[in-house]
Amino acid sequence: MQLLLEADSVHTFYGESHVLQGVSLAIRPGESVGLLGRNGMGKTTLIRSVLGLVRLARGRVLVRGTDRTHARAYEIARQGIGYVPEGRGIFPNLSVRENLVMAARPGFDGKRTWTLERTLATFPRLAERLQHRGAQLSGGEQQMLSVGRALMTNPDLLILDEATEGLAPLVVAEIWRIVSAIRTTGIASLIVDRNYRLVLAHTDRCVVMEKGKFVFDGASAQVAQQPESLARYLGV
């Protein structure tokens, strides 16, 4: 089976700081992968590196088997990769409808499974606030809008970076419900979140990062049964 996304021995620097040190990651179609690690271990840098937002010093990034190491971010996105960034990144002066419609496009294979109607049915709160500007939404609503906007690109892979950070418990539960529902549609995912228990419960496989390297790569159920390793690498 052809891989959707592959990072091959990736090295990334910020100035003289060697953040990613030979990281390799592969995501298959339909596979849900959790990316865990304490703050500052390189998780977001890895995401930004594979998306073309940060230049690699060494290594390769392949999308659907094609080398995209030097591709621009929009070119990688057009290969069927949706991104929900840390901090949401919505347009505060655009309405909910405008935020969603401006992102709408067919998927890599031309499919239009995620229409405006389906997205609003998945996020009823957004349907109620369709004419509200992004800046008028609560933090939870903004996060729903960010996820909905990514789905409007009809991705085959959805990357979520700290999608529940700073949200109220009821909103967090709603976000995870939506993540679970998305998973059943066959969309692959790469999930970063501080709640490791929920990450493990909603993924097939998990990779754990420490100081710019992977220290574990295996089944999420296996990680959940290793409290000593979790304590060592996650500080829990």
Secondary structure as GFF3:
##gff-version 3
##sequence-region A 1 236
A	DSSP	beta_strand	5	14	.	.	.	ID=ss1
A	DSSP	beta_strand	17	27	.	.	.	ID=ss2
A	DSSP	beta_strand	32	36	.	.	.	ID=ss3
A	DSSP	alpha_helix	43	50	.	.	.	ID=ss4
A	DSSP	beta_strand	58	63	.	.	.	ID=ss5
A	DSSP	beta_strand	66	67	.	.	.	ID=ss6
A	DSSP	alpha_helix	73	77	.	.	.	ID=ss7
A	DSSP	beta_strand	81	84	.	.	.	ID=ss8
A	DSSP	alpha_helix	96	101	.	.	.	ID=ss9
A	DSSP	alpha_helix	116	122	.	.	.	ID=ss10
A	DSSP	alpha_helix	124	128	.	.	.	ID=ss11
A	DSSP	three_ten_helix	134	136	.	.	.	ID=ss12
A	DSSP	alpha_helix	139	151	.	.	.	ID=ss13
A	DSSP	beta_strand	157	161	.	.	.	ID=ss14
A	DSSP	alpha_helix	169	184	.	.	.	ID=ss15
A	DSSP	beta_strand	188	192	.	.	.	ID=ss16
A	DSSP	alpha_helix	196	201	.	.	.	ID=ss17
A	DSSP	beta_strand	205	210	.	.	.	ID=ss18
A	DSSP	beta_strand	213	219	.	.	.	ID=ss19
A	DSSP	alpha_helix	220	224	.	.	.	ID=ss20
A	DSSP	alpha_helix	227	234	.	.	.	ID=ss21
###
